[in-house]
Amino acid sequence: MNQEEIRKKAEELALKIHKNRYYIILGLIMGLFLFWGLSVFRDYGISWDEEIQRNRYLAGLRTAITIFAGQDKVPEALNKEEITSLGVGRLGIKLPLALIEAAKGFSMTNEKVFKIHHLYYFLIFWVSAFFAWYLLRLLGFDQALSSLGLLLYILCPRILADSFYNPKDLILLSLYTMEMCLSVALVKKFRYKTAIALAFVCALVTTLRNALVFCAVIFAAWYAYNAFITKDKKKIIKTLKELGITIGSSFIFMYILTPGMWVNLSGSISKKIASVNPTFSHGGFDLVAGQLLNRTDLPWYYLPLTMTLTIPCVYIIFNLIGVWGFTKYIAKNLAYCIRFRTRIDHKLNENDRILLIILLQGAFWMFYTFVFRPMQYNLWRHFYFYFIYMVVFAICGLRVAFTSGDAAKYSAIAFTTISLLLTMSWIKLNHPYEYLYFNPLFLSKAARETVQDYWAVSYKGLLSQIKDGSSADTHIYPDLTGDLLFGEPGWENYHLEKLEHTAKYRILEGNPGDNNFYKIFKTVEVDDRICESLVKRENYTNLIRKYYYENGEFSGDNTEHSVYESEATLTCGTDGTDKWIKIEVPDDITVNEIDFLYADTFGINDSGKYVMTTEKDEVINDERLYVSEDDENYRSLPDKDLLKESDLLGINCGEKPLGKYILYKYENRMESGEPAFAIRLFGEDKNTPEKGEVFFNSDDTKTALSQIQYPELFDDKDLTFKTFGESSGEKAVTIELKDDANAIRGLHLDCGINFMRTGRSILIEGSKDGSNFEPLSWYYQAADDYLFSVPASYRFYRISQTDNTHDGFSLSGLYLIR
């Protein structure tokens, strides 16, 4: 090939690249976006709603198996109460996820399951981004503006983050974008393959939120109208046939994807019709820009306000320009039509007519929120589907700017470019916390006074910072919900606490500040604001005594087999309207913190579950605390040494001892009876015997023995693990004491709360010969962490779970008391 031929080939290639440059740009954007998503989907924590939506599709799968194979073929994993309680469930777009779990025998860990979810949700959003680009092309926007629209669609930080872990609202946005695109394509040129695709998408939409087939219904009505105004019978019949096939196909798809229809077709249809109104049932309050708003009585401006707070300025500015410019254009044409008595649809071209329908749809949704005030929460996530309207009319606004002279054009290009670059830089800097984005114009106030991590997805990142050692028994109270990774491999030593002040670590929203009780351990910071905090309990490992006060009487925790030789003296009484509790600290105990935990019930309720219901705000008033060295001269404690929070009133003077006498006075507002307290003393007991510890977890029988730790205080000759695994169909561990372990006075078993907060029965048995076991202790645990004590008069001990309400149980620590 000579030089001239090379030159011609190069020119042809350059011409071809120039001609297809926008398709190349499209491919680059989509390719880079896919690469980014595949690289980061593991970075995001698990939102609390993901488990709920997972149980829904597993309930749907359970219904399908029951119908086609029979109840006896339903896997045990699908018979859990949290699944069976959902009834027939629903499959819909989650069907592939259900099939993946079934193919793996429902044996995947929660972490793996939800990482697959995150990848799947992102891929749906990635596909919808192509539909967003194609929609803009169908509406007549050129390649450059359509590519800009694609960037706007994928670069809104909150939308981007939610595309990984929002199991409903972002999927609805993705499906709604596809629905709008296919509806427009069908109106412009009817093709059966497009009609079937639209039918399938609409069926998926109805499994999530019926009302959002609104877009397709409006375009179907417009398609029918165009046929009827021709008065051509053949065209009308053809149109009705086409619409009938589309609607019928959608119903078939909906039937296939909705197990409830297999069970009760007419009832399911009635329920769907009744649920068309897109309102929501969760009451409560939301903090928005410093205002505490009742979800059942939201102001008319709630939707535009929350969108403005959380969307970059480029979307808002050009969206307003686009809506204003197009409305002005329509008004001008409408005036012309009124003047000359002609129909406006004759005056407008096809793209303008379709864009007008889209504008009216968007206006309808906004008008709906203004007038009917549907319940919303977590800002505007229930209206995430509205985002496609924002993108379409932002591109309209850019088109207005591009056609308004060079000054407006280049200003719009510069502003959009800078805005997108700054947004991408912000995303890179704050990944994976993009959902905490606020419009920079409102950072000074609104961002700090608005709900932050609603989905609790930052918890994983915070909890992973805890480094208490492989043998640690760490109890954690999340402010909102527990991360589903608890109970998974690598998280065996972490336990959720239902009662916040019994935990070593707590997760709190915002910046709670340090005090004598908790110190900030780690934070999630975005834009110089602390959005979530992990705080650490100052006194956690030095709990020396625990008492209960109920009905005017005191009882100790594990007093029958207590390892503590000193008992604090507790008395109570009344001075008129005042009630009081006095604690006398023994000489051989130093106390520097006392907690009063308020509850109305301790022990076992009618259902056999341990309960501790907070009632502080209803029964306690005018609390005062005093300390004294001689029981005569009492001084009140300053506020800095007190913590009044939810179910706790605590006294903590730092490292200084509180004193020999502590007096707590309060006013009792109960109509009858006395409030209940759990009283915990923290400090140092010089008579506490040494303890040896062995930590293990019974969820993983293969690696349990390798997880055993022997601290220096413990001599491993004292016992062996005889068996570890199944016993009579139950998970169990059997311990054998060796003959030379005669120095041991008792065993204490520390049973940590399971990560789903569901109850489990722990049975402890003893045997002298390893065959005939006698029950020693039984407890149905549903909330708090408890310590079991049994005598050392047996050689063999067996710990098992008799009521398998969850996969396995966790015995956090074994203590041999010398």
C-alpha positions in Angstrom: 0.0 0.0 0.0 1.5 3.3 -1.2 1.5 6.6 0.6 -1.5 7.9 -1.4 -3.6 4.8 -0.5 -2.7 5.2 3.2 -3.7 8.9 3.0 -7.1 8.0 1.5 -7.7 5.2 4.0 -6.9 7.6 6.8 -9.3 10.3 5.4 -12.1 7.7 5.0 -11.5 6.5 8.6 -11.5 10.1 9.9 -14.7 10.9 8.0 -16.3 7.7 9.3 -15.3 8.6 12.9 -16.5 12.2 12.4 -19.8 10.9 11.0 -20.3 8.5 13.9 -18.7 10.6 16.6 -21.7 10.9 18.8 -22.3 7.1 18.7 -18.7 6.7 19.7 -19.3 9.2 22.6 -22.4 7.3 23.6 -20.4 4.0 23.6 -17.7 5.6 25.7 -20.1 7.1 28.2 -22.0 3.8 28.6 -18.8 1.8 28.7 -17.1 3.9 31.3 -20.3 4.1 33.4 -20.6 0.3 33.3 -16.9 -0.2 34.2 -17.3 2.2 37.1 -20.4 0.4 38.4 -18.8 -3.0 38.2 -15.8 -1.6 40.1 -17.7 0.0 43.0 -20.9 -1.9 43.6 -19.3 -3.7 46.6 -18.5 -0.5 48.3 -22.0 0.4 49.4 -23.6 -0.8 52.7 -26.9 -2.6 52.9 -30.0 -0.5 53.2 -32.6 -1.7 55.7 -35.3 -2.0 53.1 -33.4 -4.5 51.1 -34.1 -7.3 53.4 -37.9 -6.5 53.4 -38.0 -6.5 49.6 -35.9 -9.7 49.5 -38.4 -11.5 51.7 -41.2 -10.4 49.4 -39.7 -12.1 46.4 -38.8 -15.1 48.5 -42.4 -15.3 49.6 -43.4 -15.1 45.9 -41.0 -17.9 45.1 -42.5 -19.9 48.0 -46.0 -19.5 46.6 -44.8 -20.6 43.1 -43.2 -23.7 44.5 -46.2 -24.6 46.6 -48.6 -24.3 43.6 -46.4 -26.2 41.1 -44.7 -28.7 43.3 -46.6 -28.9 46.6 -46.1 -27.7 50.1 -43.7 -30.5 51.0 -41.3 -29.4 48.3 -40.8 -25.9 49.8 -37.2 -25.6 51.0 -36.9 -25.0 54.8 -35.2 -21.7 54.1 -38.5 -20.3 52.7 -40.5 -21.3 55.8 -39.2 -18.6 58.1 -41.8 -16.5 59.7 -40.5 -13.3 58.1 -41.2 -14.9 54.7 -44.5 -16.8 55.4 -46.0 -13.8 57.1 -45.9 -11.9 53.8 -48.5 -14.2 52.2 -48.2 -14.8 48.5 -45.4 -12.2 48.0 -44.4 -10.9 44.6 -41.8 -11.6 42.1 -41.8 -9.1 39.3 -38.4 -7.7 38.3 -36.9 -9.6 41.3 -37.5 -13.0 39.7 -33.8 -13.4 38.5 -32.7 -12.7 42.1 -35.1 -15.4 43.4 -33.8 -17.9 40.8 -30.2 -17.2 41.7 -30.8 -17.9 45.4 -32.8 -21.1 44.5 -29.9 -22.2 42.2 -27.5 -21.8 45.1 -29.8 -23.7 47.5 -30.4 -20.6 49.6 -27.0 -21.1 51.1 -25.3 -17.8 50.2 -24.4 -15.4 53.0 -26.4 -12.2 53.4 -23.4 -10.2 52.3 -23.1 -12.1 49.0 -26.8 -12.0 48.4 -27.0 -8.3 48.8 -23.9 -7.6 46.8 -25.6 -9.5 43.9 -28.6 -7.2 44.5 -26.5 -4.1 44.3 -25.0 -5.3 41.0 -28.4 -6.2 39.6 -30.0 -2.9 40.6 -27.2 -1.0 39.0 -27.4 -2.9 35.7 -31.1 -2.1 35.5 -30.3 1.6 36.0 -27.5 1.3 33.4 -29.9 -0.1 30.8 -32.4 2.6 31.6 -29.7 5.2 30.9 -29.7 4.0 27.3 -33.5 4.4 27.2 -33.1 7.9 28.6 -30.7 8.8 25.7 -33.0 7.2 23.1 -36.0 9.0 24.5 -34.3 12.3 23.9 -33.4 11.3 20.3 -37.1 10.3 19.7 -38.1 13.7 20.9 -36.0 15.3 18.2 -33.0 16.5 20.3 -29.7 16.3 18.4 -26.9 14.0 19.2 -25.0 16.5 21.3 -28.0 17.4 23.5 -29.0 13.8 23.9 -25.5 12.9 25.1 -25.7 15.8 27.6 -29.0 14.4 28.7 -27.4 11.0 29.3 -24.7 12.6 31.5 -27.4 14.4 33.5 -29.3 11.2 33.9 -26.4 9.3 35.4 -24.5 12.0 37.3 -27.1 13.2 39.9 -25.3 12.0 43.1 -28.3 10.8 45.1 -29.8 9.0 42.2 -26.5 7.4 41.4 -26.0 6.1 44.9 -29.5 4.8 45.3 -29.2 2.9 42.0 -27.2 0.3 44.0 -29.2 -0.3 47.1 -32.7 1.3 46.7 -34.7 -1.8 46.0 -37.9 -0.1 44.8 -37.8 3.6 44.1 -34.7 3.6 41.8 -36.0 0.5 40.0 -39.3 2.4 39.5 -37.3 5.3 38.0 -35.5 2.9 35.6 -38.7 1.2 34.6 -40.6 4.5 34.2 -37.9 5.8 32.0 -38.2 2.7 29.8 -42.0 3.0 29.9 -41.9 6.6 28.7 -39.3 5.8 25.9 -41.2 2.8 24.6 -44.5 4.7 24.8 -43.1 7.5 22.7 -41.6 5.0 20.2 -45.0 3.3 19.9 -46.9 6.5 19.3 -44.4 7.6 16.6 -44.4 4.2 14.8 -46.3 1.1 16.0 -44.2 -2.0 16.0 -45.3 -5.2 17.7 -41.8 -5.8 19.2 -42.0 -2.4 20.7 -45.5 -3.1 22.0 -44.5 -6.4 23.6 -41.5 -4.7 25.2 -43.8 -1.9 26.6 -46.3 -4.5 27.8 -43.5 -6.3 29.7 -42.2 -3.1 31.3 -45.7 -2.0 32.3 -46.3 -5.4 33.9 -43.1 -5.0 35.9 -44.2 -1.5 37.0 -47.5 -2.8 38.3 -45.8 -5.3 40.6 -44.2 -2.3 42.3 -46.6 0.6 42.0 -49.7 0.4 39.9 -50.2 4.2 39.4 -47.0 4.5 37.4 -48.5 2.9 34.3 -49.9 6.4 34.0 -47.4 7.4 31.4 -48.3 4.5 29.1 -52.0 5.0 29.6 -51.9 8.6 28.6 -49.9 7.9 25.5 -52.3 5.0 24.6 -55.2 7.4 24.9 -53.4 9.8 22.6 -52.7 7.0 20.1 -56.4 6.0 20.1 -57.5 9.7 19.8 -55.3 10.1 16.7 -57.1 7.2 15.1 -60.6 8.2 16.1 -60.4 11.7 14.8 -59.6 10.4 11.3 -63.1 8.6 11.3 -61.4 5.9 9.3 -63.0 2.7 10.5 -60.2 0.5 9.3 -57.6 2.6 11.1 -59.8 2.7 14.2 -60.1 -1.1 14.2 -56.4 -1.6 13.5 -55.6 0.8 16.4 -57.9 -0.9 18.8 -56.4 -4.3 17.8 -52.9 -3.0 18.4 -53.8 -1.5 21.8 -55.7 -4.7 22.7 -52.7 -6.9 21.9 -50.5 -4.5 24.0 -52.8 -4.5 27.0 -53.5 -8.2 26.8 -49.8 -9.0 26.6 -49.1 -6.8 29.6 -51.9 -8.6 31.6 -50.3 -12.0 30.7 -46.9 -10.8 31.8 -48.4 -9.3 35.0 -50.2 -12.6 35.7 -47.0 -14.6 35.2 -45.0 -12.3 37.5 -47.6 -12.0 40.3 -48.1 -15.2 42.3 -51.1 -13.6 44.1 -53.0 -13.8 40.8 -52.4 -17.5 40.6 -54.1 -17.9 44.0 -56.9 -15.4 43.8 -57.2 -13.7 40.4 -60.3 -11.5 41.1 -59.1 -10.6 44.6 -55.7 -9.6 43.2 -57.2 -7.4 40.5 -59.5 -5.7 43.0 -56.5 -5.1 45.3 -54.5 -3.6 42.4 -57.3 -1.3 41.4 -57.8 -0.2 45.0 -54.1 0.6 45.4 -53.8 2.9 42.4 -53.7 6.0 44.6 -49.9 6.3 45.2 -50.0 7.2 48.9 -47.9 5.6 51.7 -48.7 4.3 55.1 -45.8 5.2 57.4 -46.5 8.1 59.7 -44.1 10.1 61.8 -42.0 13.2 61.2 -39.2 14.2 58.9 -36.7 16.9 59.5 -36.3 19.1 56.4 -34.3 22.3 56.3 -34.8 22.8 60.1 -38.5 22.1 60.0 -40.0 19.0 61.7 -42.7 18.1 59.2 -45.6 15.6 59.9 -45.7 13.1 57.1 -49.5 13.0 57.3 -49.7 16.8 56.9 -47.0 17.9 54.6 -46.8 21.5 53.2 -47.7 21.9 49.5 -44.1 22.8 48.6 -42.5 19.6 50.1 -41.7 17.9 46.8 -40.1 20.9 45.0 -38.3 21.9 48.2 -36.7 18.6 48.8 -35.7 18.2 45.1 -34.1 21.7 45.2 -32.2 20.8 48.3 -30.7 17.6 46.9 -30.2 18.1 43.1 -27.3 20.1 41.5 -28.1 23.6 40.3 -27.6 22.7 36.6 -30.7 20.5 36.7 -32.9 23.0 38.4 -31.9 26.1 36.4 -32.2 24.5 33.0 -35.3 22.6 33.9 -37.0 25.9 34.8 -35.7 27.5 31.6 -37.0 24.5 29.6 -40.4 24.5 31.2 -40.8 28.2 30.9 -39.5 28.3 27.3 -41.7 25.4 26.1 -44.8 26.7 28.0 -44.3 30.1 26.4 -44.0 28.5 23.0 -47.2 26.5 23.5 -49.0 29.6 24.8 -48.0 31.5 21.7 -49.3 28.7 19.4 -52.5 28.3 21.5 -53.2 32.0 21.1 -52.8 31.6 17.4 -55.1 28.6 17.3 -57.8 30.5 19.3 -57.5 33.5 17.0 -57.9 31.4 13.8 -60.1 28.7 15.3 -57.9 25.8 14.6 -56.7 22.8 16.7 -53.4 23.2 18.4 -52.4 19.6 17.5 -52.5 20.7 13.9 -50.3 23.7 14.6 -47.6 21.7 16.5 -45.3 19.1 14.9 -45.2 15.5 16.2 -42.3 16.0 18.6 -43.8 19.1 20.1 -47.1 17.3 20.6 -45.4 14.5 22.4 -43.3 16.9 24.5 -46.5 18.7 25.4 -48.0 15.4 26.7 -44.9 14.8 28.7 -45.1 18.4 30.1 -48.7 17.8 31.1 -47.8 14.5 32.8 -45.1 16.2 34.8 -47.4 19.0 35.7 -50.0 16.5 36.8 -47.7 14.8 39.3 -46.6 18.1 40.7 -50.2 19.3 40.9 -51.1 16.1 42.6 -48.6 16.6 45.4 -49.7 20.3 45.8 -53.4 19.4 46.2 -53.7 15.9 47.6 -50.5 16.0 49.8 -49.7 12.3 49.6 -47.6 11.0 52.5 -43.9 11.2 51.7 -40.7 10.6 53.7 -37.0 10.5 53.1 -37.2 13.7 51.0 -38.5 13.0 47.5 -37.6 9.3 47.0 -41.2 8.3 46.4 -41.2 10.6 43.4 -37.8 9.5 42.0 -39.6 8.6 38.8 -40.1 12.3 38.3 -36.4 12.6 37.6 -36.8 11.7 33.9 -39.1 14.8 33.6 -36.3 16.9 35.1 -33.8 15.5 32.6 -36.1 16.0 29.6 -36.9 19.6 30.4 -33.3 20.4 31.4 -32.3 19.5 27.9 -35.2 21.7 26.6 -33.6 24.5 28.6 -30.2 23.9 27.2 -31.7 23.9 23.7 -33.3 27.3 24.4 -29.9 28.6 25.6 -28.1 27.1 22.5 -30.6 28.8 20.1 -30.6 32.2 21.9 -27.3 33.6 20.5 -23.6 32.9 21.0 -23.4 34.6 24.4 -26.2 32.4 25.8 -24.9 29.3 24.1 -21.3 29.6 25.3 -22.4 30.6 28.8 -24.7 27.5 29.0 -21.9 25.3 27.7 -19.4 26.7 30.3 -21.9 26.5 33.2 -22.9 22.9 32.3 -19.4 21.7 31.8 -18.1 23.2 35.1 -21.2 21.9 37.0 -20.8 18.4 35.7 -17.0 18.4 36.4 -17.6 19.7 39.9 -20.3 17.0 40.5 -18.0 14.2 39.2 -15.2 15.5 41.5 -17.6 15.6 44.4 -18.7 12.0 43.7 -15.1 10.8 43.5 -14.2 12.7 46.8 -17.2 11.4 48.8 -17.7 7.9 47.4 -19.5 5.8 48.6 -21.5 8.4 50.4 -23.0 10.1 47.3 -26.5 9.9 48.9 -25.5 12.6 51.3 -25.2 15.2 48.5 -26.9 18.5 49.1 -27.1 21.4 46.7 -24.1 23.6 47.6 -26.3 26.7 47.8 -28.0 25.2 50.9 -25.1 23.6 52.7 -24.9 26.3 55.4 -28.2 25.4 57.0 -30.5 23.0 55.2 -28.0 20.2 54.8 -27.3 20.1 58.5 -30.9 20.3 59.5 -32.3 17.6 57.2 -32.5 13.9 57.5 -29.1 12.3 56.6 -28.5 8.6 56.2 -32.1 7.4 56.0 -31.1 4.1 54.5 -28.4 3.4 57.2 -25.9 2.3 54.4 -23.0 4.1 56.1 -23.2 1.7 59.1 -21.1 -0.9 57.4 -18.2 1.5 56.9 -18.4 2.7 60.5 -18.6 -0.7 62.0 -15.7 -2.0 60.0 -13.5 0.5 61.8 -14.0 -1.4 65.1 -10.8 -3.3 65.8 -11.4 -5.0 69.2 -9.4 -8.2 68.3 -10.5 -11.5 66.9 -11.7 -12.7 70.3 -13.7 -9.7 71.2 -17.4 -9.9 72.2 -18.5 -6.5 70.9 -22.1 -5.3 71.4 -23.4 -2.6 69.1 -26.6 -0.5 69.1 -27.4 1.1 65.8 -29.6 4.2 66.1 -31.9 3.1 63.2 -31.4 -0.5 62.3 -28.8 -3.3 62.4 -26.6 -4.0 59.4 -27.4 -7.4 57.9 -23.8 -8.4 58.0 -24.2 -9.4 61.6 -24.0 -13.1 61.9 -21.9 -13.4 58.7 -18.4 -14.9 58.5 -16.0 -12.3 59.9 -18.7 -10.6 62.0 -19.1 -13.5 64.6 -17.9 -11.4 67.5 -20.3 -8.5 66.9 -23.8 -8.6 68.4 -26.8 -6.2 68.1 -28.3 -4.8 71.2 -31.9 -3.9 71.5 -31.2 -1.6 74.5 -28.9 1.2 73.4 -27.1 1.7 76.7 -26.1 -1.9 77.1 -23.8 -1.7 74.1 -20.2 -0.9 73.8 -20.7 1.1 70.6 -23.6 3.1 69.3 -24.3 4.6 66.0 -25.9 8.1 66.2 -27.0 10.6 63.5 -25.0 13.8 63.3 -22.4 14.9 65.8 -23.5 13.9 69.4 -20.4 15.4 71.0 -18.2 13.7 73.7 -19.4 13.3 77.3 -18.4 11.3 80.3 -20.3 8.3 79.0 -19.5 8.1 75.3 -16.6 9.3 73.2 -16.8 9.7 69.4 -14.9 6.8 67.9 -15.4 7.3 64.1 -17.5 9.6 61.9 -18.9 9.8 58.4 -18.2 13.4 57.2 -19.4 15.0 54.0 -18.9 18.7 53.1 -17.5 19.4 56.6 -20.6 18.1 58.3 -20.7 15.0 60.5 -23.6 12.9 59.2 -23.2 9.7 61.3 -21.1 9.0 64.4 -19.9 5.8 66.0 -19.5 6.4 69.7 -17.8 4.2 72.2 -18.9 3.5 75.8 -16.4 4.6 78.3 -17.4 2.0 80.9 -18.3 -1.3 79.4 -16.0 -4.0 80.6 -15.9 -3.0 84.2 -19.5 -3.7 85.1 -19.2 -5.0 88.7 -22.9 -5.4 89.8 -26.3 -5.3 88.3 -29.6 -5.0 90.2 -33.3 -4.9 89.4 -35.7 -2.6 91.2 -39.4 -3.5 90.7 -42.5 -3.2 92.8 -40.4 -1.7 95.6 -38.0 -4.7 95.8 -34.4 -5.2 94.7 -33.0 -8.4 93.1 -29.4 -9.0 91.9 -28.3 -10.3 88.5 -27.2 -14.0 88.8 -27.0 -13.7 92.6 -27.3 -17.5 93.1 -24.0 -18.1 91.3 -22.5 -14.7 91.6 -18.7 -14.4 91.2 -18.8 -11.1 93.1 -18.3 -11.4 96.8 -19.4 -7.8 97.7 -22.9 -6.7 97.5 -24.0 -3.0 97.4 -26.7 -2.1 99.9 -29.8 -0.7 98.2 -32.8 0.9 100.0 -35.8 2.8 98.8 -38.5 5.0 100.4 -40.6 8.1 99.9 -40.7 11.7 101.2 -44.2 12.8 100.4 -44.4 13.1 96.6 -40.7 12.2 96.2 -39.5 8.6 95.8 -35.9 7.8 96.5 -33.4 5.0 96.0 -30.2 5.0 98.0 -27.1 2.9 97.2 -24.4 2.2 99.8 -21.1 1.2 98.2 -19.0 -1.4 100.1 -15.5 -0.4 101.1 -13.9 -3.0 98.8 -15.7 -1.6 95.7 -14.9 1.6 93.8 -17.8 2.9 91.7 -17.3 5.7 89.2 -20.5 5.2 87.2 -24.1 4.1 87.8 -26.8 3.6 85.2 -30.5 3.7 85.9 -32.2 1.9 83.0 -36.0 2.5 83.0 -38.4 -0.2 82.1 -42.0 -1.2 82.9 -41.4 -5.0 82.7 -38.5 -7.3 83.2 -38.4 -11.0 82.6 -40.7 -13.2 80.5 -43.9 -11.9 78.9 -47.0 -14.0 78.0 -45.4 -15.1 74.7 -42.3 -16.4 76.5 -40.0 -13.6 75.4 -37.8 -11.3 77.4 -39.1 -7.8 77.3 -37.8 -4.4 78.5 -40.2 -1.7 77.4 -39.1 1.9 77.9 -41.6 3.9 79.9 -39.4 6.6 81.3 -41.2 9.6 79.8 -44.5 8.4 81.2 -43.6 7.6 84.7 -40.6 9.6 85.9 -40.5 13.3 86.6 -38.1 15.8 88.4 -35.1 13.6 88.7 -32.3 14.6 91.1 -29.0 12.9 92.0 -26.8 13.4 95.1 -23.6 11.8 96.5 -22.2 11.7 100.0 -19.3 10.2 101.9 -21.1 10.1 105.3 -24.8 9.7 104.5 -25.5 13.2 105.9 -23.9 15.8 103.8 -25.1 15.3 100.2 -24.1 17.4 97.2 -26.0 17.5 93.9 -24.2 16.4 90.8 -23.6 18.9 87.9 -25.2 18.3 84.5 -21.8 17.4 82.9 -21.7 14.3 85.1 -25.2 13.2 84.1 -26.7 11.6 81.0 -30.4 11.8 80.5 -31.2 10.0 77.2 -34.1 7.7 76.1 -34.1 4.9 78.6 -31.1 6.0 80.7 -30.2 8.2 83.5 -26.5 7.8 84.2 -24.0 9.2 86.6 -20.4 9.4 85.5 -17.7 11.5 87.2 -14.9 10.2 84.9 -12.1 8.5 86.8 -13.2 10.0 90.2 -15.2 7.7 92.5 -18.8 8.8 93.0 -18.7 8.4 96.8 -19.9 5.9 99.4 -23.6 6.9 99.2 -25.6 7.7 96.1 -29.1 9.1 96.4 -31.6 9.2 93.5 -34.8 11.1 94.0 -37.7 11.3 91.5 -41.4 11.9 91.3 -43.5 8.9 90.3 -46.3 9.7 87.9 -47.7 6.1 87.6 -51.3 5.8 88.6 -50.5 2.7 90.6 -47.3 0.8 91.4 -43.7 1.8 91.0 -41.5 2.2 87.9 -38.9 -0.5 87.2 -35.2 0.0 87.0 -32.1 -1.9 86.1 -29.3 -0.5 88.2 -25.8 -1.1 86.9 -22.6 -0.3 88.9 -19.4 0.2 87.0 -16.0 0.3 88.7 -13.5 -2.0 90.4 -14.2 -4.9 92.7 -10.9 -6.1 94.3 -12.4 -9.4 95.3 -13.4 -10.5 91.7 -11.6 -13.8 91.0 -9.6 -14.3 87.9 -11.4 -15.6 84.9 -10.2 -17.6 81.9 -12.0 -17.1 78.5 -12.7 -19.2 75.5 -14.6 -17.5 72.6 -16.3 -19.5 69.9 -19.2 -19.2 67.5 -21.4 -22.1 66.7 -22.6 -20.9 63.3 -19.6 -22.3 61.5 -18.8 -25.8 62.6 -15.8 -26.2 60.3 -13.7 -23.3 61.7 -15.0 -23.1 65.2 -12.1 -25.0 66.8 -9.5 -22.8 65.1 -11.3 -19.7 66.5 -10.7 -20.7 70.1 -8.5 -18.2 71.9 -6.6 -18.9 75.2 -5.7 -15.8 77.1 -2.9 -15.9 79.6 -5.2 -16.3 82.6 -6.5 -19.5 81.2 -4.8 -22.9 81.1 -5.9 -25.0 78.1 -5.5 -28.3 80.1 -8.7 -27.6 82.0 -11.2 -28.6 79.3 -11.6 -30.0 75.7 -14.4 -29.5 73.2 -15.7 -33.1 72.9 -18.0 -32.4 70.0 -19.1 -29.5 67.9 -22.0 -29.8 65.5 -25.4 -31.4 65.3 -26.9 -33.1 68.4 -30.5 -34.6 68.0 -31.1 -32.4 65.1 -30.0 -29.3 67.0 -26.8 -27.3 66.8 -24.9 -27.9 69.9 -21.4 -27.9 71.5 -20.3 -30.4 74.2 -17.6 -29.5 76.7 -15.6 -32.0 78.8 -13.7 -30.9 81.9 -10.5 -32.8 82.5 -9.8 -34.6 85.7 -7.3 -32.0 86.9 -9.7 -29.1 86.5 -10.8 -29.4 90.1 -10.0 -25.7 90.8 -13.0 -24.6 88.7 -16.0 -23.4 90.7 -18.4 -22.8 87.9 -19.0 -22.1 84.2 -20.5 -18.9 82.8 -21.8 -18.8 79.2 -22.2 -15.4 77.6 -24.9 -15.7 74.9 -24.9 -12.7 72.5 -28.0 -11.5 70.8 -28.5 -12.9 67.3 -28.3 -10.4 64.5 -32.0 -10.5 63.4 -33.2 -9.8 67.0 -35.5 -12.9 66.9 -35.8 -15.2 69.9 -33.9 -18.4 70.3 -33.9 -21.0 73.1 -30.6 -21.8 74.8 -30.6 -25.1 76.7 -27.6 -25.9 79.0 -27.3 -29.6 80.2 -24.9 -31.4 82.5 -23.7 -35.0 82.6 -21.3 -37.0 84.8 -20.6 -39.6 82.2 -21.2 -37.9 78.9 -24.4 -39.8 78.1 -27.2 -39.0 80.5 -27.6 -35.2 80.3 -29.7 -33.3 82.8 -31.2 -29.8 82.1 -29.5 -27.1 84.1 -30.6 -23.8 82.6 -33.0 -22.8 79.9 -33.7 -19.3 78.5 -35.7 -17.9 75.6 -33.6 -14.9 74.4 -35.0 -12.2 72.3 -33.2 -9.0 73.1 -30.5 -8.5 75.7 -27.2 -10.3 76.3 -27.2 -12.6 79.3 -24.8 -14.6 81.4 -25.7 -18.1 82.4 -24.1 -19.7 85.5 -24.1 -23.4 86.2 -22.3 -25.4 89.0 -19.1 -27.3 88.2 -20.4 -30.6 89.6 -20.5 -32.2 86.2 -17.8 -33.4 83.9 -19.7 -32.8 80.6 -21.7 -29.8 79.6 -23.9 -29.4 76.5 -25.2 -26.2 75.1 -27.8 -26.4 72.4 -30.5 -24.4 70.6 -33.9 -26.1 71.0 -36.1 -23.6 69.1 -34.3 -22.9 65.8 -36.0 -19.6 65.0 -32.8 -18.5 63.2 -29.9 -20.2 61.5 -27.6 -21.1 64.4 -26.9 -19.3 67.6 -24.0 -17.4 69.0 -22.3 -18.3 72.3 -20.0 -15.4 72.6 -17.9 -16.4 75.6 -17.2 -19.3 78.0 -15.8 -18.4 81.4 -14.3 -20.9 83.8 -14.6 -19.4 87.4 -11.8 -20.4 89.7 
